[in-house]
Amino acid sequence: MAHLKHDTIVSAAADWWVRLREPDAEGKHVEQWLTWVNEDERHLAAFERMNDLAERLGTLDQVSRQSLIKAFAASTAAGRRLGVWWAAAASILVAVLAGGGYVAWMHARPEIATQVYQSGIGQNRDIVLSDGTRVALGAASTLSVRYGKDERDVTLSRGEAFFEVVHDSQHPFAVDAGDVSVRDIGTAFDVRRTDRRVTVAVTQGRVAIADRRANQQGTLEAGAGERVSYDPESSGMSVSSVSPEQVASWRHDRLEFIDEPLNVVVANLNRYTEKPLHIADADLGKLVYTGSIRIDAIDSWITALPDVFPLRVSQQANGVTLSDAQPRVHR
């Protein structure tokens, strides 16, 4: 029974790999894929193996690829049942290489090459993209990479990532995070997305940061040692100074916050703890926090919170609730 379940997961992973790369794939497909991934940790592992499989198939020369396609076709015609991994390889190879012919695929590939990377709670990942760009993906984060003929587009759907970009003036590198777009100008920088709030901190080079909302034309540049904060509920984008040690400090097991609302702090801590925090009173979430929190000492930080803020900490089996220390009396 377990073997059948494994085969089902592998087949589904191959199917998702193909579906996400179809020209008419839509945002809802990504959402459905994320739902599938979150159902079982084995789903993401199987999907990543599909990515590895596709990369290996991509290194084969044209003759080898065509020979594999013919072998798959012959096995199917003869009524032989392919093993689950061979079947997965067949679906990926045929979808990517055979559709429209090999030459057509070579021309279309730059327009549809999309990869999705995801990390779990408390899990950081190091990724090297096809152009050599290095990405450190923070915990509980989702990153989509789409390289086209003329540009390199990356979308941070949630969480945080640090980029060390290989500069290519002919193929600009851009990161979209909600309402904010960050364009590389030969750079190393960190992007964090918390709901619609976005922060960009630069350690090397410069970036151009734009507000993508239709009714806004604001664009600014930030260089090394600068941090741009975007808050759609206030004044848009603001610039402040930041030290190199504070940028992407999560890579060194420490979370740094500078004048951040408590609700933003809590949302980011929840990416690193299996026991999530919940703010019971909206006004508490607006309290401003500046400080450093060790990832391995989140519990100690929570315990000390009442010494800093007027709140109570309630520990439950499935999480922690922060509430007003002096609840208002409604009359």
DAPE-V701355 format. One record per residue. PHI is phi in radians with two decimals (999 if undefined). Layout:
phi=PHI
phi=PHI
This chain:
phi=999
phi=-1.11
phi=-1.12
phi=-1.12
phi=-1.08
phi=-1.08
phi=-1.06
phi=-1.09
phi=-1.12
phi=-1.08
phi=-1.10
phi=-1.15
phi=-1.09
phi=-1.12
phi=-1.09
phi=-1.15
phi=-1.02
phi=-1.22
phi=-1.08
phi=-1.21
phi=-1.85
phi=-1.23
phi=-0.97
phi=-1.70
phi=-1.08
phi=-2.08
phi=-1.00
phi=-1.12
phi=-1.16
phi=-1.12
phi=-1.09
phi=-1.15
phi=-1.10
phi=-1.08
phi=-1.07
phi=-1.08
phi=-1.05
phi=-1.29
phi=-1.24
phi=-2.78
phi=-1.08
phi=-1.23
phi=-1.13
phi=-1.13
phi=-1.06
phi=-1.17
phi=-1.13
phi=-1.15
phi=-1.18
phi=-1.13
phi=-1.06
phi=-1.08
phi=-1.08
phi=-1.10
phi=-1.12
phi=-1.15
phi=-1.10
phi=-1.18
phi=-1.47
phi=-1.26
phi=-1.34
phi=-1.07
phi=-1.10
phi=-1.12
phi=-1.10
phi=-1.14
phi=-1.14
phi=-1.10
phi=-1.04
phi=-1.12
phi=-1.15
phi=-1.08
phi=-1.11
phi=-1.15
phi=-1.11
phi=-1.14
phi=-1.12
phi=-1.42
phi=1.41
phi=-1.42
phi=-1.52
phi=-1.29
phi=-1.06
phi=-1.06
phi=-1.28
phi=-1.16
phi=-1.12
phi=-1.09
phi=-1.07
phi=-1.09
phi=-1.11
phi=-1.19
phi=-1.11
phi=-1.15
phi=-1.11
phi=-1.53
phi=-1.78
phi=-1.51
phi=-1.06
phi=1.43
phi=1.62
phi=-1.11
phi=-1.13
phi=-1.09
phi=-1.11
phi=-1.04
phi=-1.39
phi=-1.46
phi=-0.90
phi=-1.07
phi=-1.53
phi=-2.16
phi=-1.30
phi=-2.16
phi=-2.23
phi=-2.04
phi=-2.04
phi=-2.49
phi=-2.14
phi=-1.61
phi=-1.08
phi=1.31
phi=-1.96
phi=-1.73
phi=-2.25
phi=-1.87
phi=-2.24
phi=-2.02
phi=-1.38
phi=-1.09
phi=-1.61
phi=1.66
phi=-1.07
phi=-1.78
phi=-2.24
phi=-1.78
phi=-1.72
phi=-1.25
phi=-1.14
phi=0.83
phi=-2.17
phi=-2.28
phi=-2.27
phi=-1.94
phi=-2.07
phi=-2.33
phi=-1.74
phi=-1.81
phi=-1.18
phi=-2.03
phi=-2.65
phi=-2.10
phi=-1.93
phi=-2.24
phi=-2.13
phi=-1.70
phi=-1.34
phi=-2.84
phi=1.54
phi=-2.58
phi=-2.66
phi=-1.95
phi=-1.99
phi=-2.04
phi=-1.54
phi=-1.41
phi=-1.25
phi=-2.62
phi=-1.10
phi=-1.41
phi=-2.37
phi=-0.99
phi=-1.87
phi=-2.28
phi=-2.04
phi=-1.76
phi=-2.40
phi=1.10
phi=-1.42
phi=-1.94
phi=-2.12
phi=-2.02
phi=-1.93
phi=-1.30
phi=-2.24
phi=1.36
phi=-2.59
phi=-2.20
phi=-2.71
phi=-2.01
phi=-2.19
phi=-2.19
phi=-2.07
phi=-2.15
phi=0.99
phi=-1.69
phi=-1.48
phi=-2.31
phi=-2.18
phi=-2.23
phi=-2.19
phi=-1.91
phi=-1.92
phi=-2.71
phi=1.27
phi=-2.45
phi=-2.31
phi=-1.81
phi=-2.05
phi=-2.16
phi=-1.50
phi=-1.50
phi=-1.11
phi=-1.02
phi=-1.65
phi=-2.19
phi=-2.10
phi=-1.21
phi=-2.41
phi=-2.49
phi=-1.93
phi=-2.30
phi=-2.01
phi=-0.98
phi=1.50
phi=-2.06
phi=-2.28
phi=-1.90
phi=-1.97
phi=-2.05
phi=-2.32
phi=-1.11
phi=-1.60
phi=-2.15
phi=-1.69
phi=1.49
phi=-1.84
phi=-2.34
phi=-2.04
phi=-2.49
phi=-1.54
phi=-2.59
phi=-1.48
phi=-0.99
phi=-1.18
phi=-1.43
phi=-1.27
phi=0.91
phi=-1.10
phi=-1.04
phi=-1.20
phi=-2.04
phi=1.11
phi=-2.51
phi=-1.85
phi=-1.90
phi=-2.28
phi=-2.17
phi=0.87
phi=-1.81
phi=-1.06
phi=-1.05
phi=-1.16
phi=-1.25
phi=-1.03
phi=-1.10
phi=-1.04
phi=-1.36
phi=-1.09
phi=-1.13
phi=-1.34
phi=-2.10
phi=-2.34
phi=-1.37
phi=-1.97
phi=-1.14
phi=-1.67
phi=-2.34
phi=-1.68
phi=-1.39
phi=-2.02
phi=-1.01
phi=-1.11
phi=-1.10
phi=-1.11
phi=-1.53
phi=-1.06
phi=-1.67
phi=-2.19
phi=-2.29
phi=2.93
phi=-2.05
phi=-2.21
phi=-1.29
phi=-1.10
phi=-1.51
phi=-2.30
phi=-1.09
phi=-1.07
phi=-1.16
phi=-1.10
phi=-1.09
phi=-1.05
phi=-1.50
phi=-0.97
phi=-1.08
phi=-1.36
phi=-1.91
phi=-2.11
phi=-1.37
phi=-2.49
phi=-2.00
phi=-1.93
phi=-2.03
phi=-1.58
phi=-2.11
phi=-1.09
phi=-1.86
phi=2.86
phi=-2.24
phi=-1.96
phi=-1.85
phi=-2.33
phi=-1.09
phi=-1.18
phi=-2.24
phi=-1.00
phi=-1.21
phi=-1.67
phi=-1.57
phi=-2.01
